[in-house]
Amino acid sequence: MNISRREFLQMLAVASASGIPLTSHAGTKTATGAGQPYELPPFGNVSLMHYTDCHAQLLPVYFREPSINLGIGSMKGKPPHLVGQHFLKYYNIKPDSREAHAFTYLNFVDAARKFGKVGGFAHLSTLVKQVRSQRPGSLLLDGGDTWQGSGTAYWTDAQDMVDAQKLLGVNVMTPHWEMTYGADRVTEIVENDFKGQIDFVAQNIIDNEWEEGVFPPYVIREINGVPTAIIGQAFPYTPIANPRFMVPDWSFGIREDHMQQMVEEARSKGAQVVIVLSHNGMDVDLKMASRITGIDAIMGGHTHDAIPRPVEVKNAGGITLVTNAGSNSKFLGVLDLDVRGGKVRDYRYHLLPVFSDLLPADPEMASYIDKVRAPYKEKLDRKLAVTDEVLYRRGNFNGTFDQLICDALMEVQGAQIAFSPGFRWGVSVLPGEAITVDHVMTQTAITYPTVTLNNMSGTRIKEILEDVADNLFNSDPYYQQGGDMVRVGGLKYAIDPNAGMGSRITDMELDGEAIKPDKEYSVAGWASVAQPLEGKPIWDVVSEYLLDKKTISHIELNEPLIKGAKGNPGFSPTT
């Protein structure tokens, strides 16, 4: 629930009696305008920094925010389902500003050339150190999806990111894509690399045999004399969205009842502040916040939503703040709490875009990044083609880089139709830039990259589209998995996100002819979660395609006909 300031103030007395007496003070300025950038006035006595979903991007990047992020039913027009001008208006952000560029897709190419790249661990490190100097005792929280998303992460078995986290000074972490390195590798890192430095917490990962937690559910850290509990919430659907065979002995899930128990247990052990470090996705976090009492704030990730101001959610115990801190090391969230008498009395929040032209690179981190990338630099820098248009991924239905991947699958594999997963990670490339192996790996670097070619009936094709659509547009957030719609090459279709399961996909066509339920079609894809496969990895297919084309231009974006989306503040179509 998103409530107004007036409503929130009216509820203070009730909230105070119930145990969570917050006052609504959200810092909405991103501190990148006039004056001293990133100089945040100290506030309160408990400070938490938060980044999430960096997807192994050690260097600054270009990253285009989505033009389509539909909110369905009760979520229509509410954060995080706002794009473009609707986003600027809701958060009172000046058009054509740095903030507008950071938070929206508007004028992306011109703004990217004007303001430069964002993120990068060396620049993020500088900001973390600066905030720490302003807020002694503050903790740095990592929301997961840190070890996956780059060539070097894949080739080093995540070691490049593990060492970067330690150098950055991460205190607490919860996982998602980390699990795609397999249970043994995750355990090895947690028990060795992280020991004594980074707490790896997840209340919802359970050993199937013993029915016990695999990792500590929470940690209590003292911040300036205030016991603060950080409860981990790993991505609940890991064995569904990613291969189960990589974590065969572990179960995940939301585990709402157990979360409530952990909150109460942490409070019973003296915690005056309870924070959930979540990888649920924001819609799931909003529902969880409305149902569980005793949580002061959920600092979330997974859905890559950059939200400048916390959503204040009412529940039976008071108010829970819900935040989400974007992706690609592009943002750093800073939550300041005023804790007095064992309770949170007030707060300030800032979501700071990490502009590489405003923040100098931290020398120690920059040196580390150069060193860890050096063995792979020649391979990463290899030019495959030049693009005449902007390449991007993020958006509910398609992106130009996704379209390129689908086109490559069809051409190289000789398929009629291509399916590419609706992943939300992957950087952007500006017109006129060379497309390098590094760029391709940011779009494809996973531990199950094998390309497949199968014959599928029209009925099966519709089933796949319906299943993914339900994962994205189910009216109950607990049944959403937080990705985007599968990207499709060749096939044309229509979708009604507001329809029910099995009824969203219609008007399927191939080359102007209706898809026949019983007819089989050749379908190329990648990232199968069913079983380990051997064969050509997706980056080889895309690289072969790019080397052959030499220049990428006039990409025909294959977006479906979207029904019932007109007037939705999360909808600004590209075609």
ABEGO torsion letter per residue (X at the ends): XBBBAAAAAAAAAAAAAAGBBBBBBBBABAGABBEBBGBBBBBEABBBBBBBGAGGBABBBBBBBBABBBBBEAABGBOABBBEAAAAAAAGBBBGBAAAAAABABGAAAAAAAAEBBEEAAAAAAAAAAAAAABBGBBBBBAEGAABGBAAAAAAGGAAAAAAAAAAGBABBBBBAAAAAEAAAAAAAAAAAABGABBBBBAABBBAAAGBBABBABBBBBBGGBBBBBBBBBBAAAAAABBAAABAABBBEAGAAAAAAAAAAAAAAGBABBBBBBAAEAAAAAAAAAABBGBABBBBBGAGBBBABBBBBBBAAEBBBBBBAEBGGABBBBBBBBBBGGBBABBBBBBBBBBAAABBBBAAAAAAAAAAAAAAAAAAABBABBBABBBBABEAABBAAAAAAAAAAAAAAGBABBBBBBBABEBBBBBGBBBBAAAAAAAABBABABBBBBBBBAAAAAAAAAAAAAAAABABAAABAGBBBBBBBGBBBBBBAABBBGAABBGBBBGGBBBBAABBBBBBBBGBAABBBBEBBAAAAAAAAAAAAGBBBGBBBBBBBBBGABGBAABBBAX
